[in-house]
Amino acid sequence: MSDIKTTKEIRDDLSGVDFSQNGEIVLSIELADLPKEILTHLALHGIAQKLGDSYAGIKDPSEAVTKATSVKERLVAGDWKAARTSASPRSTQLAEALASVFKKTVDEAITVIASLDKGQIADLRKDASVSAALQSIVAKRAAEKAAKANADLKGAAPSDLSNLFG
């Protein structure tokens, strides 16, 4: 099995996207080639994704609305890159862990993380205090999921799985 690294890159002139494998462009898409209706769908999908990413992993509904509103305001102001405050639930968990260790807000931690490169973030994850806090957050979320699954199980009709083993 070969190690193929596939990447996607939005062109600096915003004319399209290039997809590469091991540094060689294998597919390109030009915005100019797409019908207006498709461009609209892509734009709306992107907006939904961008705002959704801003509150991924946040449990408090009012905090989620605050995050999404902040990203919306930045986008309307023409600020694309600053709008990305959290790429994934994993980075949100890292921000929560960092905030816990240093007694800061999650927003302050997100700002710090956004200023770091990948190597610095990897080092941050390896820090004993941050790692312990991160593991605690992951364990707490897993326990919450298990509790919800058990609650959902109560009152559910048993499944007929008798045919699984012949």
C-alpha positions in Angstrom: 0.0 0.0 0.0 1.5 3.3 -1.0 1.4 6.5 1.0 -0.4 9.0 -1.1 -0.9 12.5 0.4 -3.9 14.2 -1.1 -4.3 17.9 -0.5 -6.7 20.6 -1.6 -5.8 24.2 -2.1 -7.9 27.3 -2.8 -6.0 29.4 -5.3 -4.7 32.8 -4.1 -6.7 34.5 -6.7 -9.9 32.7 -5.6 -10.6 31.4 -9.1 -10.9 27.8 -8.1 -9.6 24.8 -6.1 -6.7 22.4 -7.0 -6.5 18.9 -5.7 -3.1 17.3 -5.6 -1.6 13.9 -4.8 2.0 14.0 -3.6 2.4 17.5 -4.9 1.0 16.9 -8.4 -2.4 18.5 -9.4 -4.8 15.7 -10.3 -8.1 17.7 -10.4 -9.0 21.3 -10.6 -12.4 23.1 -10.5 -12.9 26.6 -11.7 -15.6 28.9 -10.2 -16.2 30.3 -13.7 -17.3 26.9 -15.0 -20.1 26.5 -12.4 -23.7 27.6 -12.9 -25.0 30.4 -10.7 -27.4 28.0 -8.9 -24.5 25.6 -8.0 -22.4 28.6 -6.8 -25.3 29.6 -4.6 -25.7 26.1 -3.1 -21.9 25.9 -2.5 -21.9 29.3 -0.8 -24.8 28.4 1.5 -23.2 25.1 2.3 -19.9 26.9 3.1 -21.7 29.4 5.3 -23.5 26.6 7.2 -20.2 24.7 7.6 -18.3 27.8 8.8 -20.9 28.8 11.4 -21.4 25.2 12.5 -17.6 24.8 13.0 -17.6 27.8 15.2 -19.7 26.1 17.9 -18.7 22.5 17.4 -18.4 20.8 20.7 -20.0 23.6 22.7 -22.8 22.3 25.0 -24.3 25.6 26.2 -26.9 26.8 23.6 -26.4 30.5 24.3 -22.6 30.2 24.0 -23.1 28.4 20.6 -25.3 31.2 19.4 -22.7 33.7 20.6 -20.0 31.9 18.7 -22.0 31.6 15.5 -23.1 35.3 15.7 -19.4 36.4 16.1 -18.4 34.4 13.0 -21.3 35.9 11.1 -20.3 39.4 12.0 -16.7 38.8 11.0 -17.8 37.4 7.6 -20.1 40.3 7.0 -17.2 42.6 7.8 -15.1 40.8 5.2 -12.8 38.9 7.6 -12.5 35.3 6.5 -9.5 33.9 8.4 -10.3 35.4 11.8 -13.7 33.8 11.6 -12.3 30.4 12.2 -12.0 29.9 15.9 -12.3 26.2 16.1 -11.7 23.6 13.5 -13.1 20.7 15.2 -14.5 19.3 18.5 -10.9 18.1 19.2 -9.5 21.7 19.0 -12.5 22.9 21.2 -11.5 20.3 23.7 -7.9 21.5 23.6 -9.1 25.1 24.2 -11.2 23.9 27.1 -8.2 22.1 28.6 -5.9 25.0 28.1 -8.4 27.4 29.7 -8.8 25.0 32.6 -5.1 24.7 33.3 -4.4 28.4 33.0 -7.7 29.6 34.5 -8.6 31.6 31.4 -11.8 31.6 29.3 -12.2 29.3 26.4 -12.2 32.3 24.0 -8.8 33.4 25.4 -7.5 29.9 24.9 -8.9 29.7 21.3 -7.0 33.0 20.6 -3.8 31.6 21.9 -4.2 28.3 19.9 -5.0 30.2 16.7 -1.6 32.0 17.0 0.3 28.7 17.2 1.7 26.6 14.4 1.0 22.8 14.2 4.3 21.9 15.9 3.5 24.2 18.9 0.0 22.8 19.1 1.4 19.3 19.1 3.8 20.3 21.9 0.9 21.9 23.8 -1.0 18.6 23.6 2.1 16.8 25.1 2.3 19.0 28.1 1.5 16.9 31.2 -1.0 19.4 32.7 -2.8 20.1 29.4 -2.8 16.4 28.5 -4.4 15.5 31.8 -7.0 18.2 31.5 -7.7 17.1 27.9 -8.1 13.4 28.9 -10.5 14.5 31.7 -12.6 16.4 29.2 -12.6 13.4 26.8 -13.6 11.0 29.6 -16.4 13.3 30.8 -17.8 13.6 27.3 -17.6 9.8 26.8 -19.4 9.3 30.2 -22.1 11.8 29.1 -22.6 9.9 25.8 -22.8 6.5 27.6 -25.4 7.9 30.1 -27.5 9.3 27.1 -27.3 5.9 25.3 -28.4 4.1 28.5 -31.2 6.5 29.0 -32.3 6.0 25.4 -32.2 2.3 25.9 -34.7 2.4 28.8 -38.1 1.7 27.4 -36.9 0.7 24.0 -38.2 -2.5 22.5 -35.6 -5.2 22.6 -34.1 -6.0 19.2 -34.4 -9.4 17.7 -30.8 -10.3 17.0 -31.3 -14.0 17.3 -30.2 -14.6 13.7 -26.8 -13.0 14.1 -25.1 -16.3 15.0 -27.0 -18.7 12.9 
